[in-house]
Amino acid sequence: MKTSQDPRHLRRQTLIQELFKIDFIEQKISSDAKKIMENSKLLDEKINKAAPDFPINKINKIDLAILRLAAYELLIDSKAPQNVVIDEAVELAKEYGGDKSPSFVNGVLGHITNT
């Protein structure tokens, strides 16, 4: 992340917010969020495999939104380098998640990229 006003960071913030809201309210979502949700089964399988002690339904919703976005960027979209995607996800986890979110997100994404 270069700055908090970096357009890519702001786009990811918006996507995280949309993905988070999906679990709580029915809403119209952007095409990017729709693409991520269309691949949620595959993404959730990868996340589940990387964090077997944390079933998808037990993962903090904001952490899950961050992981889905990052896993989508790592496995499907692949436009940004892996280290950039992981660094950005960790920054988002620091911004939106709990105290343990950054290390959890980093560990799960590290496992995903190494398999």
C-alpha positions as CSV (number, residue, x, y, z in Angstrom):
1,M,0.0,0.0,0.0
2,K,1.5,3.3,-1.1
3,T,-0.9,5.6,0.7
4,S,-4.3,5.4,2.2
5,Q,-5.6,7.4,-0.8
6,D,-4.2,5.0,-3.4
7,P,-7.0,4.2,-5.8
8,R,-6.4,0.5,-5.6
9,H,-6.5,0.6,-1.8
10,L,-9.8,2.6,-1.9
11,R,-11.2,0.0,-4.4
12,R,-10.3,-2.8,-2.1
13,Q,-11.9,-1.0,0.9
14,T,-15.1,-0.6,-1.1
15,L,-15.1,-4.3,-2.1
16,I,-14.4,-5.5,1.5
17,Q,-17.4,-3.4,2.7
18,E,-19.6,-4.9,0.0
19,L,-18.5,-8.4,0.7
20,F,-19.0,-7.9,4.4
21,K,-22.6,-6.5,4.0
22,I,-23.7,-9.4,1.7
23,D,-23.9,-11.7,4.8
24,F,-26.3,-9.3,6.6
25,I,-28.5,-7.5,4.1
26,E,-29.7,-8.1,0.6
27,Q,-28.2,-5.4,-1.6
28,K,-27.2,-4.5,-5.1
29,I,-23.5,-5.2,-5.5
30,S,-20.8,-4.1,-7.9
31,S,-19.7,-6.3,-10.8
32,D,-16.4,-7.0,-9.0
33,A,-18.1,-8.2,-5.8
34,K,-20.4,-10.3,-7.9
35,K,-17.4,-12.0,-9.6
36,I,-15.9,-12.7,-6.2
37,M,-19.2,-14.2,-4.9
38,E,-19.6,-16.3,-8.0
39,N,-16.3,-17.9,-7.1
40,S,-17.0,-18.1,-3.4
41,K,-17.3,-21.9,-3.3
42,L,-13.8,-22.3,-4.8
43,L,-12.4,-19.5,-2.6
44,D,-14.0,-20.9,0.5
45,E,-12.5,-24.3,-0.2
46,K,-9.0,-22.8,-0.5
47,I,-9.5,-20.8,2.6
48,N,-10.8,-23.9,4.5
49,K,-7.9,-25.9,3.3
50,A,-5.4,-23.2,4.4
51,A,-7.1,-22.8,7.9
52,P,-8.6,-26.2,8.7
53,D,-9.1,-25.3,12.4
54,F,-11.4,-22.4,11.4
55,P,-14.5,-23.5,9.5
56,I,-15.8,-20.8,7.1
57,N,-18.9,-20.2,9.3
58,K,-16.6,-19.5,12.3
59,I,-14.3,-17.0,10.7
60,N,-14.9,-13.4,11.6
61,K,-17.0,-11.9,8.8
62,I,-14.7,-9.1,8.0
63,D,-11.7,-11.4,7.9
64,L,-13.6,-13.7,5.6
65,A,-14.4,-10.8,3.3
66,I,-10.7,-9.8,3.2
67,L,-9.6,-13.4,2.6
68,R,-12.2,-13.9,-0.2
69,L,-11.0,-10.7,-2.0
70,A,-7.3,-11.6,-1.6
71,A,-7.8,-15.2,-2.6
72,Y,-9.7,-14.1,-5.6
73,E,-6.9,-11.7,-6.6
74,L,-4.3,-14.4,-6.0
75,L,-6.0,-17.4,-7.7
76,I,-8.3,-15.9,-10.3
77,D,-7.7,-12.3,-11.1
78,S,-3.8,-12.5,-10.8
79,K,-3.2,-8.9,-12.0
80,A,-1.2,-7.8,-8.9
81,P,2.0,-9.6,-7.6
82,Q,1.3,-12.0,-4.7
83,N,3.3,-10.0,-2.2
84,V,1.3,-6.9,-3.0
85,V,-2.0,-8.7,-2.6
86,I,-1.0,-10.2,0.7
87,D,0.5,-6.9,2.0
88,E,-2.7,-5.1,1.1
89,A,-4.9,-7.8,2.7
90,V,-2.9,-7.5,5.9
91,E,-3.3,-3.7,5.9
92,L,-7.0,-4.1,5.4
93,A,-7.1,-6.5,8.3
94,K,-5.3,-4.0,10.5
95,E,-7.7,-1.3,9.5
96,Y,-11.0,-3.3,9.8
97,G,-10.3,-6.5,11.8
98,G,-9.4,-7.4,15.3
99,D,-6.0,-7.7,17.0
100,K,-5.3,-11.1,15.6
101,S,-6.8,-10.5,12.1
102,P,-3.5,-9.4,10.4
103,S,-1.5,-12.4,11.5
104,F,-4.5,-14.8,10.7
105,V,-5.0,-13.2,7.2
106,N,-1.2,-13.3,6.5
107,G,-1.0,-17.0,7.6
108,V,-4.0,-18.1,5.5
109,L,-2.8,-16.3,2.4
110,G,0.7,-17.5,2.9
111,H,-0.6,-21.1,3.0
112,I,-2.7,-20.5,-0.1
113,T,0.2,-19.2,-2.1
114,N,2.5,-22.0,-1.1
115,T,0.1,-24.8,-2.2
